[in-house]
Amino acid sequence: MINLDISNIWGEYTLNDLLALEKEVFTAHRTLIDGKGPGSDFLGWMDLPVFEATEEMRRIAAAAKRIRESSDVFVVVGIGGSYLGPRAAIELVKGQNHNLRGKDPQVFFAGNNLSTRAWQELCALLEEKDFSINIISKSGTTTEPAIATRALKWMLERKYGAEEARKRVFVTTDPAKGALRQMAAEEGYETFVIPPNVGGRYSVLTAVGLLPMAVAGMDVTEVMFGAASAKRDMDVLSFENPAWLYAAGRNLLYRNGKAIELLCNWEPAARYFGGWWQQLFGESEGKDGQGIFPATVEFTADLHSLGQMIQQGQRNLFETVIRFAPLRKKTMIELDWKNLDGLNYLEGKSLDFVEEQAFLGTLAAHVDGGVPVMLVQADEICDRTLGELFYFFELSCGISAYMLGVNPFNQPGVEFYKRNMFQLLGKPGYEKK
């Protein structure tokens, strides 16, 4: 269950300041529920969490079983939400080093950059490996994944022949339209659906995220159960709802000059979860001259790089810290008879204990230094907790964006760089004006 502690944002703000936002939060949440706000055509993510497996989830499980039996490597092709969601999920639950374990297929990601070095490295990794691919795109024409798709299809056909290669391509796309849907129909690829009413950055609980998760050995029914539990628990129109507290707290801080939010993770495996969060809030809120700039840090590592800036730089930021319940299995610090490192005072203490004191010391230092901190408290890292976190942040983002007065579900600014790039590349229809 997700809990939110906002006790460390007070100082120049009071509880009354937060309570003064109650009507705004209510209106924003009600607007989401009623589907009457800007972007209401893209509220399908609110209906995704379910307690029982759907037919699509059963198809995903069957496909994942075949992939796991036939492939050493699974390549996920996508960018934005088609990439960050699956990678965030797999790395948080399975660990950063999941590809070094022999039990599950290795999962690599392609089509999220235009780096020749990264592409050649992936090609070298695929040599002498049996692999399958998952192409994720609503349109099929986004430049980065489309280039990777062309090359990977050719590699599969050269390695296996056209008929066998066809069985190793899995497509996640729009149910009815788009170049990728047409390609899948013509080539006979197995397909999964991105619902038309679900935007990319809200799509992690569709086949976009669930198929890669299942291939990596995660239990997607547990992920969905966690999300459904969060949906049930957060269907509350009051400050008992942690999504209300988070949306109101960050807007209160923003209106008082805190224009940067740092999502602070104390788990290295949460790095790409931070990337997913960053896209979710950045694309949803950053428009019309509005928006809190989302950035991520990993502690304790970044305390040795950005810690000085956080502690004594401009007072224009606040922190949202995610804390997970500790593991049941402990790692203890042993005695060293020479004690050259001076650590014998920690003999018999667990690594969790040391990390907790580092967290508490950092929290006190940052709050004393004028950095408000909100604390997201979650259960131990597992499939179910992951689902809870995904839904909590999605709901909070929708509420928060409506409080800002912006459409949470469009991203018109993204098209500007694409237009310029297409003009420079000479794409038909984008001639320089």
Secondary structure, 3 states (H helix, E strand, C coil): CCEEEEEECCCCCCHHHHHCCHHHHHHHHHHHHHCCCCCHHHCHHHHCCCCCCCHHHHHHHHHHHHHHHHCCEEEEECCCHHHHHHHHHHHHHHCCCHHHCCCCCEEEEECCCCCHHHHHHHHHHHCCCCEEEEEECCCCCCHHHHHHHHHHHHHHHHHHCHHHHHCCEEEEECCCCCHHHHHHHHHCCEEEECCCCCCHHHCCCCHHHHHHHHHCCCCHHHHHHHHHHHHHHCCCCCCCCHHHHHHHHHHHHHHCCCCEEEEEECCHHHHHHHHHHHHHHHHHHCCCCCCCEEEEEECCHHHHCCHHHHHHCCCCEEEEEEEECCCCCCCECCCCCCCCCCCHHHCCCEHHHHHHHHHHHHHHHHHHCCCCEEEEEECCCCHHHHHHHHHHHHHHHHHHHHHHCCCCCCCCCHHHHHHHHHHHHCCCCCCCC
